Amino acid sequence: MTQLAPPTPPQAPAAVSKDPATWSYEKRRRYGWLVTVSLLFLMMLSWADKAVLGLAAVPIMKDLQITPEMFGLVSSAMFFTFGVAQLVAAPLANKVQSRWILLVICILWSVAQAPILVFSSLPALWVSRLLLGAGEGPLAPVMMHGVYKWFPEKKGATPAALASSGVTLGIVAFAPVLAWVIGSYGWHAAFALLAVVGLAFAAYWLIVGKEGPYTSRAAELKLDGDRGARAGAATPSSATAVVENRVPYLRTILSPSWIFAVLTSFFGYWTFTLAMSWGPAYFQTVLGLTGQQAGSLIALPAAWGAIATVGLSALTQRLHLRGVPTRKSRAWVLGSGAVFGGAALLAASLVPDPVVAVALMVFGFGTAPALFALSYLVVAELTSVAQRGANLSIANAVFTTGGVFAPAVSGFLIGGAATQAAGYSASFALAGGLLLACGVLSLVFINQQRDRRRLGLDAAPVPAA
């Protein structure tokens, strides 16, 4: 009599690995884009926090009885701690996972709104903005470092640019809403709304946030193998051997490419901070618009900025994948963008027609934030992957100090001019002229291939067989 074999016990499903390094390429790519879109929203929220003060400028100056000069100093306040926090976070970026740093700083943003909600006074406003600067300072470099870890080197420009476009998309999405809240419920309500949204995102990020597996060039080769080689197949006839040597930070900082890439974004940051801190007040006091109209109008340069940020970075990635040297595919795009934005803003300060002037401001102010992602790409080339987080933090700490000077200098120009209109024109002309001049210098002096060889990151080009 034939005996039946005992039934095979059901197999427990294989545990899903939580380590992205063990995932398939497609799963890593999909999750990388989820992280990128999540960080896009975080960057949007960051710039909504920055912009709310400018959107509420007129009622705040009225309620707290402060002059344009004093308001300019308060607008600059957050950037005093902004740069210091980045320098403190720079060494941590190489040692602590990006997801945990991002979680802590997001919570700190919400806490920073408390002083002005509890004590409606000028000192409370100072404390609130200083705390906000300490929380927001490390965001951009840590975010970029986190995004870069999810994508191969040749495919990181577009995701990084998308996340960076939150600089402008935050204004597009939040400015009209915040202007409506200010007009309907008062400026305190706008600060409270941002605090609640920040805490909600922190809870979401605690669940979704993960660290990417592309932690070095060697890790990329191990993960993707010949896939990465095929992605970079369209290269010139000479190849360059990549060397993962650590480079002293000062040597990197003193390279011409680092100096002019960062200086270009310094004046880009000056320009866009000027728009966010004084743009809404300009539309109300000079053009005679309401607060809600000003909030909607300031979204126009931000909308152009989002298009320019993604468009220019996609162009650089396309050129890079085709084998165009990064001096042309990145540095020349960076310099040309600065020349275009600076020329448009300078022209806006000179034309008498307000409609034409506003149209030129859209391109001038809006192109400025598109430069940030390009500067990050240049800086990232001038360091090893292991040092990239710290180098990006240092670069960001330097170029965001443009936000310290722009509101304060412009406040004194506006408050000291014969008319406010003349003061605004002078502040716009100054920003446009500086950005234009630096764009020209970037076209001439940035050369990553030359500086990588000097820093020992690349061996000499080897002719193809």
Disulfide bonds with the S-S distance in Angstrom:
none
